[in-house]
Amino acid sequence: MQVTLDGFNSTGPDDEQQWVTWDLDGIKQYVIDLLDTSDTILIGRKLAEGYIPYWQDVITKPDDPMYEFATRIVGAKKVVFTKTLDKSIWDKTELAKGKLTDQVNKLKNQDGKDLIVYGGSSFVSSLIKHSLIDEFHFFVNPIAIGKGMSAFAELENWQQLKFVKSMTCDSGLIIVHYTKRPG
């Protein structure tokens, strides 16, 4: 998740992130490796509407610096959480329309690789609220914006995290990996 130094991950209802440091040299291999540990992408409907078509377009451009990442996104199974869509309009995409906790736990209990969440903000916030995320990978951008949306906005109880590792990029972007502490 892209975040600012002051803990915000977007500046509006459409997950605006004009402030993101796109340090492709620093994070490209990290995000590709992370995506390779998973076989299913969880995504909220609002983000899916722009996110999935964007990556479908990138795979038509082999010279794009994110082509390798795009092929993984497009090739992966995607589960879009929605209350409004009745059928999927994207390839390799299923809809999850039931209770969030039930749907995510059902996916967690299936055979296969890890699940990975790509957002949006309100969807991730709901997952965090229900303690459904086991690992966090924060891409901390070297900027403070003073206001915005936090993925932790719906958190009702503390969630203790355990530090795993960090990595600093030349741009000042810091990648921090945590796991959820049991209990």
Buried (B, 14 or more C-beta within 10 A) or exposed (E): BBBBEEBBBBBEEEBEBEBBBBBEEBBBEBBBEBBEEBBBBBBBBBBBBEBBEEBBEBBEEEEEEBBBBBBBBBBBBBBBBBEEBEEBEBEBBEBBBEEBBEBBEEBEEEEEEBBBBBBBBBBBBBBBBBEBBEBBBBBBBBBEBEEBBBBBBBEEEEBEBEEEEEEEBEBBBBBBBBEBEEE
